Amino acid sequence: MFDDEALPKRKSDLLADLAREDLDKLSVAELDDRIAGLKVELARTETKRGAAAAFKSAADALFKK
């Protein structure tokens, strides 16, 4: 038998977990830390998306010739 808890969570699960987290119990400093961390993750994701889009464009150009 497989234990579902041992499997890595899907990204949609991680986003849902973040959305469900109770922010009322966090202090202003903790909220600031959370915002800073989310901004770093957003920048990392945007950078990766830009690189992936550039790679896709290059591949499309190569194979359309």
PDBQT receptor file of N, H, CA, C and O in Angstrom, charges set to zero:
ATOM      1  N   MET A   1       0.835  -1.185   0.000  1.00  0.00    +0.000 N 
ATOM      2  CA  MET A   1       0.000   0.000   0.000  1.00  0.00    +0.000 C 
ATOM      3  C   MET A   1       0.881   1.250   0.000  1.00  0.00    +0.000 C 
ATOM      4  O   MET A   1       1.971   1.265   0.571  1.00  0.00    +0.000 OA
ATOM      5  N   PHE A   2       0.384   2.282  -0.648  1.00  0.00    +0.000 N 
ATOM      6  H   PHE A   2      -0.502   2.270  -1.112  1.00  0.00    +0.000 HD
ATOM      7  CA  PHE A   2       1.101   3.548  -0.700  1.00  0.00    +0.000 C 
ATOM      8  C   PHE A   2       0.492   4.540   0.275  1.00  0.00    +0.000 C 
ATOM      9  O   PHE A   2      -0.723   4.587   0.466  1.00  0.00    +0.000 OA
ATOM     10  N   ASP A   3       1.345   5.312   0.873  1.00  0.00    +0.000 N 
ATOM     11  H   ASP A   3       2.332   5.273   0.717  1.00  0.00    +0.000 HD
ATOM     12  CA  ASP A   3       0.909   6.359   1.791  1.00  0.00    +0.000 C 
ATOM     13  C   ASP A   3       0.898   7.678   1.027  1.00  0.00    +0.000 C 
ATOM     14  O   ASP A   3       1.950   8.175   0.625  1.00  0.00    +0.000 OA
ATOM     15  N   ASP A   4      -0.294   8.247   0.825  1.00  0.00    +0.000 N 
ATOM     16  H   ASP A   4      -1.149   7.843   1.151  1.00  0.00    +0.000 HD
ATOM     17  CA  ASP A   4      -0.411   9.495   0.077  1.00  0.00    +0.000 C 
ATOM     18  C   ASP A   4       0.361  10.636   0.729  1.00  0.00    +0.000 C 
ATOM     19  O   ASP A   4       0.791  11.561   0.040  1.00  0.00    +0.000 OA
ATOM     20  N   GLU A   5       0.539  10.582   2.030  1.00  0.00    +0.000 N 
ATOM     21  H   GLU A   5       0.190   9.830   2.589  1.00  0.00    +0.000 HD
ATOM     22  CA  GLU A   5       1.268  11.638   2.722  1.00  0.00    +0.000 C 
ATOM     23  C   GLU A   5       2.747  11.649   2.328  1.00  0.00    +0.000 C 
ATOM     24  O   GLU A   5       3.403  12.685   2.435  1.00  0.00    +0.000 OA
ATOM     25  N   ALA A   6       3.276  10.514   1.876  1.00  0.00    +0.000 N 
ATOM     26  H   ALA A   6       2.743   9.673   1.789  1.00  0.00    +0.000 HD
ATOM     27  CA  ALA A   6       4.683  10.429   1.508  1.00  0.00    +0.000 C 
ATOM     28  C   ALA A   6       4.945  11.033   0.129  1.00  0.00    +0.000 C 
ATOM     29  O   ALA A   6       6.088  11.352  -0.199  1.00  0.00    +0.000 OA
ATOM     30  N   LEU A   7       3.901  11.190  -0.674  1.00  0.00    +0.000 N 
ATOM     31  H   LEU A   7       2.973  10.930  -0.407  1.00  0.00    +0.000 HD
ATOM     32  CA  LEU A   7       4.056  11.741  -2.010  1.00  0.00    +0.000 C 
ATOM     33  C   LEU A   7       4.207  13.260  -1.934  1.00  0.00    +0.000 C 
ATOM     34  O   LEU A   7       3.628  13.899  -1.055  1.00  0.00    +0.000 OA
ATOM     35  N   PRO A   8       4.984  13.839  -2.854  1.00  0.00    +0.000 N 
ATOM     36  CA  PRO A   8       5.091  15.305  -2.855  1.00  0.00    +0.000 C 
ATOM     37  C   PRO A   8       3.754  15.928  -3.232  1.00  0.00    +0.000 C 
ATOM     38  O   PRO A   8       3.002  15.379  -4.038  1.00  0.00    +0.000 OA
ATOM     39  N   LYS A   9       3.474  17.075  -2.641  1.00  0.00    +0.000 N 
ATOM     40  H   LYS A   9       4.085  17.521  -1.987  1.00  0.00    +0.000 HD
ATOM     41  CA  LYS A   9       2.217  17.759  -2.942  1.00  0.00    +0.000 C 
ATOM     42  C   LYS A   9       2.286  18.377  -4.333  1.00  0.00    +0.000 C 
ATOM     43  O   LYS A   9       3.349  18.789  -4.798  1.00  0.00    +0.000 OA
ATOM     44  N   ARG A  10       1.131  18.431  -4.983  1.00  0.00    +0.000 N 
ATOM     45  H   ARG A  10       0.267  18.097  -4.605  1.00  0.00    +0.000 HD
ATOM     46  CA  ARG A  10       1.046  19.131  -6.262  1.00  0.00    +0.000 C 
ATOM     47  C   ARG A  10       1.107  20.624  -5.987  1.00  0.00    +0.000 C 
ATOM     48  O   ARG A  10       0.790  21.080  -4.889  1.00  0.00    +0.000 OA
ATOM     49  N   LYS A  11       1.521  21.383  -7.004  1.00  0.00    +0.000 N 
ATOM     50  H   LYS A  11       1.779  21.012  -7.897  1.00  0.00    +0.000 HD
ATOM     51  CA  LYS A  11       1.644  22.826  -6.806  1.00  0.00    +0.000 C 
ATOM     52  C   LYS A  11       0.311  23.454  -6.455  1.00  0.00    +0.000 C 
ATOM     53  O   LYS A  11       0.269  24.415  -5.687  1.00  0.00    +0.000 OA
ATOM     54  N   SER A  12      -0.785  22.931  -7.001  1.00  0.00    +0.000 N 
ATOM     55  H   SER A  12      -0.751  22.150  -7.625  1.00  0.00    +0.000 HD
ATOM     56  CA  SER A  12      -2.091  23.499  -6.675  1.00  0.00    +0.000 C 
ATOM     57  C   SER A  12      -2.417  23.275  -5.203  1.00  0.00    +0.000 C 
ATOM     58  O   SER A  12      -3.079  24.106  -4.581  1.00  0.00    +0.000 OA
ATOM     59  N   ASP A  13      -1.956  22.158  -4.640  1.00  0.00    +0.000 N 
ATOM     60  H   ASP A  13      -1.418  21.483  -5.145  1.00  0.00    +0.000 HD
ATOM     61  CA  ASP A  13      -2.157  21.898  -3.216  1.00  0.00    +0.000 C 
ATOM     62  C   ASP A  13      -1.377  22.905  -2.371  1.00  0.00    +0.000 C 
ATOM     63  O   ASP A  13      -1.877  23.390  -1.356  1.00  0.00    +0.000 OA
ATOM     64  N   LEU A  14      -0.170  23.211  -2.788  1.00  0.00    +0.000 N 
ATOM     65  H   LEU A  14       0.236  22.816  -3.612  1.00  0.00    +0.000 HD
ATOM     66  CA  LEU A  14       0.658  24.157  -2.042  1.00  0.00    +0.000 C 
ATOM     67  C   LEU A  14       0.039  25.551  -2.060  1.00  0.00    +0.000 C 
ATOM     68  O   LEU A  14       0.033  26.245  -1.043  1.00  0.00    +0.000 OA
ATOM     69  N   LEU A  15      -0.477  25.958  -3.208  1.00  0.00    +0.000 N 
ATOM     70  H   LEU A  15      -0.472  25.395  -4.034  1.00  0.00    +0.000 HD
ATOM     71  CA  LEU A  15      -1.125  27.267  -3.295  1.00  0.00    +0.000 C 
ATOM     72  C   LEU A  15      -2.399  27.298  -2.471  1.00  0.00    +0.000 C 
ATOM     73  O   LEU A  15      -2.702  28.300  -1.824  1.00  0.00    +0.000 OA
ATOM     74  N   ALA A  16      -3.148  26.200  -2.492  1.00  0.00    +0.000 N 
ATOM     75  H   ALA A  16      -2.902  25.386  -3.018  1.00  0.00    +0.000 HD
ATOM     76  CA  ALA A  16      -4.371  26.124  -1.686  1.00  0.00    +0.000 C 
ATOM     77  C   ALA A  16      -4.034  26.181  -0.199  1.00  0.00    +0.000 C 
ATOM     78  O   ALA A  16      -4.740  26.826   0.576  1.00  0.00    +0.000 OA
ATOM     79  N   ASP A  17      -2.963  25.511   0.197  1.00  0.00    +0.000 N 
ATOM     80  H   ASP A  17      -2.389  24.987  -0.432  1.00  0.00    +0.000 HD
ATOM     81  CA  ASP A  17      -2.527  25.559   1.602  1.00  0.00    +0.000 C 
ATOM     82  C   ASP A  17      -2.189  26.991   2.017  1.00  0.00    +0.000 C 
ATOM     83  O   ASP A  17      -2.549  27.427   3.111  1.00  0.00    +0.000 OA
ATOM     84  N   LEU A  18      -1.499  27.715   1.144  1.00  0.00    +0.000 N 
ATOM     85  H   LEU A  18      -1.207  27.361   0.255  1.00  0.00    +0.000 HD
ATOM     86  CA  LEU A  18      -1.166  29.110   1.449  1.00  0.00    +0.000 C 
ATOM     87  C   LEU A  18      -2.425  29.957   1.585  1.00  0.00    +0.000 C 
ATOM     88  O   LEU A  18      -2.523  30.792   2.483  1.00  0.00    +0.000 OA
ATOM     89  N   ALA A  19      -3.379  29.741   0.698  1.00  0.00    +0.000 N 
ATOM     90  H   ALA A  19      -3.299  29.062  -0.032  1.00  0.00    +0.000 HD
ATOM     91  CA  ALA A  19      -4.613  30.528   0.713  1.00  0.00    +0.000 C 
ATOM     92  C   ALA A  19      -5.459  30.235   1.949  1.00  0.00    +0.000 C 
ATOM     93  O   ALA A  19      -6.178  31.110   2.431  1.00  0.00    +0.000 OA
ATOM     94  N   ARG A  20      -5.376  29.016   2.462  1.00  0.00    +0.000 N 
ATOM     95  H   ARG A  20      -4.791  28.305   2.071  1.00  0.00    +0.000 HD
ATOM     96  CA  ARG A  20      -6.178  28.628   3.630  1.00  0.00    +0.000 C 
ATOM     97  C   ARG A  20      -5.516  28.992   4.956  1.00  0.00    +0.000 C 
ATOM     98  O   ARG A  20      -6.168  28.977   6.000  1.00  0.00    +0.000 OA
ATOM     99  N   GLU A  21      -4.240  29.314   4.919  1.00  0.00    +0.000 N 
ATOM    100  H   GLU A  21      -3.711  29.326   4.070  1.00  0.00    +0.000 HD
ATOM    101  CA  GLU A  21      -3.524  29.588   6.160  1.00  0.00    +0.000 C 
ATOM    102  C   GLU A  21      -4.139  30.790   6.882  1.00  0.00    +0.000 C 
ATOM    103  O   GLU A  21      -4.434  31.817   6.272  1.00  0.00    +0.000 OA
ATOM    104  N   ASP A  22      -4.323  30.635   8.182  1.00  0.00    +0.000 N 
ATOM    105  H   ASP A  22      -4.083  29.800   8.678  1.00  0.00    +0.000 HD
ATOM    106  CA  ASP A  22      -4.906  31.689   9.003  1.00  0.00    +0.000 C 
ATOM    107  C   ASP A  22      -3.859  32.775   9.247  1.00  0.00    +0.000 C 
ATOM    108  O   ASP A  22      -2.875  32.557   9.954  1.00  0.00    +0.000 OA
ATOM    109  N   LEU A  23      -4.083  33.930   8.659  1.00  0.00    +0.000 N 
ATOM    110  H   LEU A  23      -4.882  34.106   8.085  1.00  0.00    +0.000 HD
ATOM    111  CA  LEU A  23      -3.137  35.035   8.807  1.00  0.00    +0.000 C 
ATOM    112  C   LEU A  23      -3.397  35.858  10.059  1.00  0.00    +0.000 C 
ATOM    113  O   LEU A  23      -2.559  36.666  10.460  1.00  0.00    +0.000 OA
ATOM    114  N   ASP A  24      -4.552  35.657  10.676  1.00  0.00    +0.000 N 
ATOM    115  H   ASP A  24      -5.233  35.001  10.351  1.00  0.00    +0.000 HD
ATOM    116  CA  ASP A  24      -4.912  36.437  11.862  1.00  0.00    +0.000 C 
ATOM    117  C   ASP A  24      -3.953  36.218  13.027  1.00  0.00    +0.000 C 
ATOM    118  O   ASP A  24      -3.775  37.103  13.864  1.00  0.00    +0.000 OA
ATOM    119  N   LYS A  25      -3.343  35.052  13.081  1.00  0.00    +0.000 N 
ATOM    120  H   LYS A  25      -3.488  34.333  12.401  1.00  0.00    +0.000 HD
ATOM    121  CA  LYS A  25      -2.460  34.745  14.211  1.00  0.00    +0.000 C 
ATOM    122  C   LYS A  25      -1.036  35.281  14.020  1.00  0.00    +0.000 C 
ATOM    123  O   LYS A  25      -0.209  35.173  14.925  1.00  0.00    +0.000 OA
ATOM    124  N   LEU A  26      -0.750  35.855  12.853  1.00  0.00    +0.000 N 
ATOM    125  H   LEU A  26      -1.422  35.943  12.118  1.00  0.00    +0.000 HD
ATOM    126  CA  LEU A  26       0.597  36.348  12.568  1.00  0.00    +0.000 C 
ATOM    127  C   LEU A  26       0.750  37.802  12.990  1.00  0.00    +0.000 C 
ATOM    128  O   LEU A  26      -0.172  38.607  12.858  1.00  0.00    +0.000 OA
ATOM    129  N   SER A  27       1.926  38.116  13.496  1.00  0.00    +0.000 N 
ATOM    130  H   SER A  27       2.675  37.462  13.603  1.00  0.00    +0.000 HD
ATOM    131  CA  SER A  27       2.238  39.499  13.867  1.00  0.00    +0.000 C 
ATOM    132  C   SER A  27       2.559  40.298  12.601  1.00  0.00    +0.000 C 
ATOM    133  O   SER A  27       2.685  39.736  11.513  1.00  0.00    +0.000 OA
ATOM    134  N   VAL A  28       2.686  41.599  12.762  1.00  0.00    +0.000 N 
ATOM    135  H   VAL A  28       2.583  42.055  13.646  1.00  0.00    +0.000 HD
ATOM    136  CA  VAL A  28       3.044  42.455  11.631  1.00  0.00    +0.000 C 
ATOM    137  C   VAL A  28       4.406  42.037  11.077  1.00  0.00    +0.000 C 
ATOM    138  O   VAL A  28       4.585  41.972   9.861  1.00  0.00    +0.000 OA
ATOM    139  N   ALA A  29       5.353  41.757  11.951  1.00  0.00    +0.000 N 
ATOM    140  H   ALA A  29       5.207  41.809  12.938  1.00  0.00    +0.000 HD
ATOM    141  CA  ALA A  29       6.684  41.330  11.505  1.00  0.00    +0.000 C 
ATOM    142  C   ALA A  29       6.608  40.002  10.750  1.00  0.00    +0.000 C 
ATOM    143  O   ALA A  29       7.277  39.824   9.732  1.00  0.00    +0.000 OA
ATOM    144  N   GLU A  30       5.799  39.082  11.246  1.00  0.00    +0.000 N 
ATOM    145  H   GLU A  30       5.256  39.227  12.073  1.00  0.00    +0.000 HD
ATOM    146  CA  GLU A  30       5.642  37.792  10.559  1.00  0.00    +0.000 C 
ATOM    147  C   GLU A  30       4.963  37.974   9.207  1.00  0.00    +0.000 C 
ATOM    148  O   GLU A  30       5.318  37.304   8.238  1.00  0.00    +0.000 OA
ATOM    149  N   LEU A  31       3.998  38.868   9.139  1.00  0.00    +0.000 N 
ATOM    150  H   LEU A  31       3.710  39.413   9.926  1.00  0.00    +0.000 HD
ATOM    151  CA  LEU A  31       3.342  39.157   7.860  1.00  0.00    +0.000 C 
ATOM    152  C   LEU A  31       4.331  39.791   6.885  1.00  0.00    +0.000 C 
ATOM    153  O   LEU A  31       4.335  39.464   5.698  1.00  0.00    +0.000 OA
ATOM    154  N   ASP A  32       5.173  40.702   7.389  1.00  0.00    +0.000 N 
ATOM    155  H   ASP A  32       5.170  40.968   8.353  1.00  0.00    +0.000 HD
ATOM    156  CA  ASP A  32       6.207  41.303   6.544  1.00  0.00    +0.000 C 
ATOM    157  C   ASP A  32       7.169  40.245   6.012  1.00  0.00    +0.000 C 
ATOM    158  O   ASP A  32       7.539  40.275   4.838  1.00  0.00    +0.000 OA
ATOM    159  N   ASP A  33       7.575  39.312   6.870  1.00  0.00    +0.000 N 
ATOM    160  H   ASP A  33       7.276  39.288   7.823  1.00  0.00    +0.000 HD
ATOM    161  CA  ASP A  33       8.460  38.219   6.447  1.00  0.00    +0.000 C 
ATOM    162  C   ASP A  33       7.787  37.352   5.392  1.00  0.00    +0.000 C 
ATOM    163  O   ASP A  33       8.417  36.943   4.417  1.00  0.00    +0.000 OA
ATOM    164  N   ARG A  34       6.522  37.080   5.591  1.00  0.00    +0.000 N 
ATOM    165  H   ARG A  34       6.010  37.412   6.383  1.00  0.00    +0.000 HD
ATOM    166  CA  ARG A  34       5.766  36.260   4.631  1.00  0.00    +0.000 C 
ATOM    167  C   ARG A  34       5.689  36.965   3.283  1.00  0.00    +0.000 C 
ATOM    168  O   ARG A  34       5.908  36.348   2.240  1.00  0.00    +0.000 OA
ATOM    169  N   ILE A  35       5.379  38.256   3.305  1.00  0.00    +0.000 N 
ATOM    170  H   ILE A  35       5.202  38.757   4.152  1.00  0.00    +0.000 HD
ATOM    171  CA  ILE A  35       5.299  39.034   2.065  1.00  0.00    +0.000 C 
ATOM    172  C   ILE A  35       6.650  39.045   1.357  1.00  0.00    +0.000 C 
ATOM    173  O   ILE A  35       6.716  38.859   0.142  1.00  0.00    +0.000 OA
ATOM    174  N   ALA A  36       7.724  39.261   2.109  1.00  0.00    +0.000 N 
ATOM    175  H   ALA A  36       7.670  39.412   3.096  1.00  0.00    +0.000 HD
ATOM    176  CA  ALA A  36       9.066  39.277   1.519  1.00  0.00    +0.000 C 
ATOM    177  C   ALA A  36       9.391  37.929   0.878  1.00  0.00    +0.000 C 
ATOM    178  O   ALA A  36       9.926  37.878  -0.229  1.00  0.00    +0.000 OA
ATOM    179  N   GLY A  37       9.070  36.854   1.566  1.00  0.00    +0.000 N 
ATOM    180  H   GLY A  37       8.635  36.896   2.466  1.00  0.00    +0.000 HD
ATOM    181  CA  GLY A  37       9.325  35.521   1.023  1.00  0.00    +0.000 C 
ATOM    182  C   GLY A  37       8.512  35.244  -0.229  1.00  0.00    +0.000 C 
ATOM    183  O   GLY A  37       9.016  34.657  -1.186  1.00  0.00    +0.000 OA
ATOM    184  N   LEU A  38       7.262  35.665  -0.222  1.00  0.00    +0.000 N 
ATOM    185  H   LEU A  38       6.852  36.142   0.555  1.00  0.00    +0.000 HD
ATOM    186  CA  LEU A  38       6.407  35.467  -1.394  1.00  0.00    +0.000 C 
ATOM    187  C   LEU A  38       6.901  36.296  -2.581  1.00  0.00    +0.000 C 
ATOM    188  O   LEU A  38       6.825  35.846  -3.725  1.00  0.00    +0.000 OA
ATOM    189  N   LYS A  39       7.405  37.502  -2.314  1.00  0.00    +0.000 N 
ATOM    190  H   LYS A  39       7.467  37.867  -1.385  1.00  0.00    +0.000 HD
ATOM    191  CA  LYS A  39       7.955  38.331  -3.392  1.00  0.00    +0.000 C 
ATOM    192  C   LYS A  39       9.192  37.686  -4.003  1.00  0.00    +0.000 C 
ATOM    193  O   LYS A  39       9.379  37.720  -5.219  1.00  0.00    +0.000 OA
ATOM    194  N   VAL A  40      10.034  37.099  -3.161  1.00  0.00    +0.000 N 
ATOM    195  H   VAL A  40       9.882  37.072  -2.173  1.00  0.00    +0.000 HD
ATOM    196  CA  VAL A  40      11.221  36.395  -3.660  1.00  0.00    +0.000 C 
ATOM    197  C   VAL A  40      10.792  35.216  -4.527  1.00  0.00    +0.000 C 
ATOM    198  O   VAL A  40      11.351  34.997  -5.602  1.00  0.00    +0.000 OA
ATOM    199  N   GLU A  41       9.811  34.464  -4.068  1.00  0.00    +0.000 N 
ATOM    200  H   GLU A  41       9.357  34.642  -3.195  1.00  0.00    +0.000 HD
ATOM    201  CA  GLU A  41       9.334  33.311  -4.839  1.00  0.00    +0.000 C 
ATOM    202  C   GLU A  41       8.684  33.757  -6.143  1.00  0.00    +0.000 C 
ATOM    203  O   GLU A  41       8.854  33.102  -7.172  1.00  0.00    +0.000 OA
ATOM    204  N   LEU A  42       7.951  34.851  -6.115  1.00  0.00    +0.000 N 
ATOM    205  H   LEU A  42       7.813  35.383  -5.280  1.00  0.00    +0.000 HD
ATOM    206  CA  LEU A  42       7.340  35.382  -7.329  1.00  0.00    +0.000 C 
ATOM    207  C   LEU A  42       8.413  35.788  -8.333  1.00  0.00    +0.000 C 
ATOM    208  O   LEU A  42       8.294  35.479  -9.518  1.00  0.00    +0.000 OA
ATOM    209  N   ALA A  43       9.446  36.468  -7.882  1.00  0.00    +0.000 N 
ATOM    210  H   ALA A  43       9.543  36.719  -6.919  1.00  0.00    +0.000 HD
ATOM    211  CA  ALA A  43      10.541  36.867  -8.769  1.00  0.00    +0.000 C 
ATOM    212  C   ALA A  43      11.239  35.646  -9.356  1.00  0.00    +0.000 C 
ATOM    213  O   ALA A  43      11.582  35.633 -10.538  1.00  0.00    +0.000 OA
ATOM    214  N   ARG A  44      11.451  34.625  -8.539  1.00  0.00    +0.000 N 
ATOM    215  H   ARG A  44      11.173  34.636  -7.578  1.00  0.00    +0.000 HD
ATOM    216  CA  ARG A  44      12.091  33.387  -9.023  1.00  0.00    +0.000 C 
ATOM    217  C   ARG A  44      11.230  32.723 -10.087  1.00  0.00    +0.000 C 
ATOM    218  O   ARG A  44      11.739  32.245 -11.101  1.00  0.00    +0.000 OA
ATOM    219  N   THR A  45       9.924  32.698  -9.849  1.00  0.00    +0.000 N 
ATOM    220  H   THR A  45       9.511  33.086  -9.025  1.00  0.00    +0.000 HD
ATOM    221  CA  THR A  45       8.994  32.084 -10.793  1.00  0.00    +0.000 C 
ATOM    222  C   THR A  45       8.937  32.873 -12.096  1.00  0.00    +0.000 C 
ATOM    223  O   THR A  45       8.917  32.285 -13.177  1.00  0.00    +0.000 OA
ATOM    224  N   GLU A  46       8.911  34.198 -11.999  1.00  0.00    +0.000 N 
ATOM    225  H   GLU A  46       8.927  34.675 -11.120  1.00  0.00    +0.000 HD
ATOM    226  CA  GLU A  46       8.884  35.033 -13.202  1.00  0.00    +0.000 C 
ATOM    227  C   GLU A  46      10.160  34.873 -14.016  1.00  0.00    +0.000 C 
ATOM    228  O   GLU A  46      10.114  34.848 -15.246  1.00  0.00    +0.000 OA
ATOM    229  N   THR A  47      11.299  34.766 -13.338  1.00  0.00    +0.000 N 
ATOM    230  H   THR A  47      11.337  34.787 -12.339  1.00  0.00    +0.000 HD
ATOM    231  CA  THR A  47      12.568  34.548 -14.027  1.00  0.00    +0.000 C 
ATOM    232  C   THR A  47      12.559  33.214 -14.760  1.00  0.00    +0.000 C 
ATOM    233  O   THR A  47      12.974  33.135 -15.916  1.00  0.00    +0.000 OA
ATOM    234  N   LYS A  48      12.092  32.179 -14.098  1.00  0.00    +0.000 N 
ATOM    235  H   LYS A  48      11.755  32.244 -13.159  1.00  0.00    +0.000 HD
ATOM    236  CA  LYS A  48      12.022  30.852 -14.715  1.00  0.00    +0.000 C 
ATOM    237  C   LYS A  48      11.068  30.860 -15.897  1.00  0.00    +0.000 C 
ATOM    238  O   LYS A  48      11.348  30.243 -16.925  1.00  0.00    +0.000 OA
ATOM    239  N   ARG A  49       9.924  31.564 -15.759  1.00  0.00    +0.000 N 
ATOM    240  H   ARG A  49       9.696  32.065 -14.924  1.00  0.00    +0.000 HD
ATOM    241  CA  ARG A  49       8.958  31.638 -16.847  1.00  0.00    +0.000 C 
ATOM    242  C   ARG A  49       9.571  32.349 -18.050  1.00  0.00    +0.000 C 
ATOM    243  O   ARG A  49       9.366  31.927 -19.188  1.00  0.00    +0.000 OA
ATOM    244  N   GLY A  50      10.319  33.421 -17.808  1.00  0.00    +0.000 N 
ATOM    245  H   GLY A  50      10.485  33.764 -16.883  1.00  0.00    +0.000 HD
ATOM    246  CA  GLY A  50      10.979  34.140 -18.896  1.00  0.00    +0.000 C 
ATOM    247  C   GLY A  50      11.975  33.259 -19.631  1.00  0.00    +0.000 C 
ATOM    248  O   GLY A  50      12.036  33.274 -20.861  1.00  0.00    +0.000 OA
ATOM    249  N   ALA A  51      12.750  32.497 -18.884  1.00  0.00    +0.000 N 
ATOM    250  H   ALA A  51      12.700  32.484 -17.885  1.00  0.00    +0.000 HD
ATOM    251  CA  ALA A  51      13.719  31.586 -19.497  1.00  0.00    +0.000 C 
ATOM    252  C   ALA A  51      13.007  30.492 -20.288  1.00  0.00    +0.000 C 
ATOM    253  O   ALA A  51      13.449  30.127 -21.377  1.00  0.00    +0.000 OA
ATOM    254  N   ALA A  52      11.920  29.973 -19.750  1.00  0.00    +0.000 N 
ATOM    255  H   ALA A  52      11.561  30.269 -18.865  1.00  0.00    +0.000 HD
ATOM    256  CA  ALA A  52      11.167  28.926 -20.447  1.00  0.00    +0.000 C 
ATOM    257  C   ALA A  52      10.537  29.472 -21.725  1.00  0.00    +0.000 C 
ATOM    258  O   ALA A  52      10.515  28.786 -22.748  1.00  0.00    +0.000 OA
ATOM    259  N   ALA A  53      10.026  30.696 -21.673  1.00  0.00    +0.000 N 
ATOM    260  H   ALA A  53      10.044  31.252 -20.842  1.00  0.00    +0.000 HD
ATOM    261  CA  ALA A  53       9.425  31.310 -22.858  1.00  0.00    +0.000 C 
ATOM    262  C   ALA A  53      10.482  31.550 -23.935  1.00  0.00    +0.000 C 
ATOM    263  O   ALA A  53      10.225  31.325 -25.118  1.00  0.00    +0.000 OA
ATOM    264  N   ALA A  54      11.667  32.006 -23.531  1.00  0.00    +0.000 N 
ATOM    265  H   ALA A  54      11.876  32.188 -22.571  1.00  0.00    +0.000 HD
ATOM    266  CA  ALA A  54      12.753  32.227 -24.486  1.00  0.00    +0.000 C 
ATOM    267  C   ALA A  54      13.197  30.913 -25.118  1.00  0.00    +0.000 C 
ATOM    268  O   ALA A  54      13.449  30.855 -26.322  1.00  0.00    +0.000 OA
ATOM    269  N   PHE A  55      13.291  29.866 -24.316  1.00  0.00    +0.000 N 
ATOM    270  H   PHE A  55      13.085  29.913 -23.339  1.00  0.00    +0.000 HD
ATOM    271  CA  PHE A  55      13.667  28.547 -24.826  1.00  0.00    +0.000 C 
ATOM    272  C   PHE A  55      12.627  28.050 -25.825  1.00  0.00    +0.000 C 
ATOM    273  O   PHE A  55      12.978  27.518 -26.879  1.00  0.00    +0.000 OA
ATOM    274  N   LYS A  56      11.349  28.222 -25.496  1.00  0.00    +0.000 N 
ATOM    275  H   LYS A  56      11.064  28.654 -24.640  1.00  0.00    +0.000 HD
ATOM    276  CA  LYS A  56      10.265  27.791 -26.386  1.00  0.00    +0.000 C 
ATOM    277  C   LYS A  56      10.307  28.569 -27.692  1.00  0.00    +0.000 C 
ATOM    278  O   LYS A  56      10.136  27.989 -28.764  1.00  0.00    +0.000 OA
ATOM    279  N   SER A  57      10.532  29.875 -27.614  1.00  0.00    +0.000 N 
ATOM    280  H   SER A  57      10.671  30.346 -26.743  1.00  0.00    +0.000 HD
ATOM    281  CA  SER A  57      10.616  30.695 -28.826  1.00  0.00    +0.000 C 
ATOM    282  C   SER A  57      11.773  30.249 -29.712  1.00  0.00    +0.000 C 
ATOM    283  O   SER A  57      11.629  30.163 -30.931  1.00  0.00    +0.000 OA
ATOM    284  N   ALA A  58      12.913  29.967 -29.101  1.00  0.00    +0.000 N 
ATOM    285  H   ALA A  58      13.030  30.037 -28.110  1.00  0.00    +0.000 HD
ATOM    286  CA  ALA A  58      14.074  29.509 -29.862  1.00  0.00    +0.000 C 
ATOM    287  C   ALA A  58      13.796  28.160 -30.515  1.00  0.00    +0.000 C 
ATOM    288  O   ALA A  58      14.156  27.940 -31.672  1.00  0.00    +0.000 OA
ATOM    289  N   ALA A  59      13.165  27.268 -29.784  1.00  0.00    +0.000 N 
ATOM    290  H   ALA A  59      12.873  27.446 -28.845  1.00  0.00    +0.000 HD
ATOM    291  CA  ALA A  59      12.836  25.951 -30.337  1.00  0.00    +0.000 C 
ATOM    292  C   ALA A  59      11.820  26.084 -31.465  1.00  0.00    +0.000 C 
ATOM    293  O   ALA A  59      11.949  25.428 -32.499  1.00  0.00    +0.000 OA
ATOM    294  N   ASP A  60      10.813  26.928 -31.271  1.00  0.00    +0.000 N 
ATOM    295  H   ASP A  60      10.709  27.462 -30.432  1.00  0.00    +0.000 HD
ATOM    296  CA  ASP A  60       9.816  27.147 -32.324  1.00  0.00    +0.000 C 
ATOM    297  C   ASP A  60      10.475  27.696 -33.585  1.00  0.00    +0.000 C 
ATOM    298  O   ASP A  60      10.166  27.253 -34.691  1.00  0.00    +0.000 OA
ATOM    299  N   ALA A  61      11.378  28.655 -33.423  1.00  0.00    +0.000 N 
ATOM    300  H   ALA A  61      11.629  29.015 -32.524  1.00  0.00    +0.000 HD
ATOM    301  CA  ALA A  61      12.065  29.244 -34.569  1.00  0.00    +0.000 C 
ATOM    302  C   ALA A  61      12.936  28.212 -35.274  1.00  0.00    +0.000 C 
ATOM    303  O   ALA A  61      13.007  28.195 -36.503  1.00  0.00    +0.000 OA
ATOM    304  N   LEU A  62      13.588  27.364 -34.515  1.00  0.00    +0.000 N 
ATOM    305  H   LEU A  62      13.530  27.378 -33.517  1.00  0.00    +0.000 HD
ATOM    306  CA  LEU A  62      14.463  26.352 -35.093  1.00  0.00    +0.000 C 
ATOM    307  C   LEU A  62      13.677  25.329 -35.904  1.00  0.00    +0.000 C 
ATOM    308  O   LEU A  62      14.097  24.950 -36.997  1.00  0.00    +0.000 OA
ATOM    309  N   PHE A  63      12.550  24.884 -35.382  1.00  0.00    +0.000 N 
ATOM    310  H   PHE A  63      12.209  25.193 -34.494  1.00  0.00    +0.000 HD
ATOM    311  CA  PHE A  63      11.807  23.813 -36.034  1.00  0.00    +0.000 C 
ATOM    312  C   PHE A  63      10.821  24.309 -37.080  1.00  0.00    +0.000 C 
ATOM    313  O   PHE A  63      10.245  23.498 -37.806  1.00  0.00    +0.000 OA
ATOM    314  N   LYS A  64      10.611  25.613 -37.178  1.00  0.00    +0.000 N 
ATOM    315  H   LYS A  64      11.078  26.271 -36.589  1.00  0.00    +0.000 HD
ATOM    316  CA  LYS A  64       9.724  26.149 -38.209  1.00  0.00    +0.000 C 
ATOM    317  C   LYS A  64      10.469  26.449 -39.492  1.00  0.00    +0.000 C 
ATOM    318  O   LYS A  64       9.849  26.790 -40.499  1.00  0.00    +0.000 OA
ATOM    319  N   LYS A  65      11.792  26.328 -39.476  1.00  0.00    +0.000 N 
ATOM    320  H   LYS A  65      12.296  26.051 -38.658  1.00  0.00    +0.000 HD
ATOM    321  CA  LYS A  65      12.592  26.610 -40.677  1.00  0.00    +0.000 C 
ATOM    322  C   LYS A  65      12.482  25.500 -41.674  1.00  0.00    +0.000 C 
ATOM    323  O   LYS A  65      13.088  25.568 -42.743  1.00  0.00    +0.000 OA
TER     324      LYS A  65
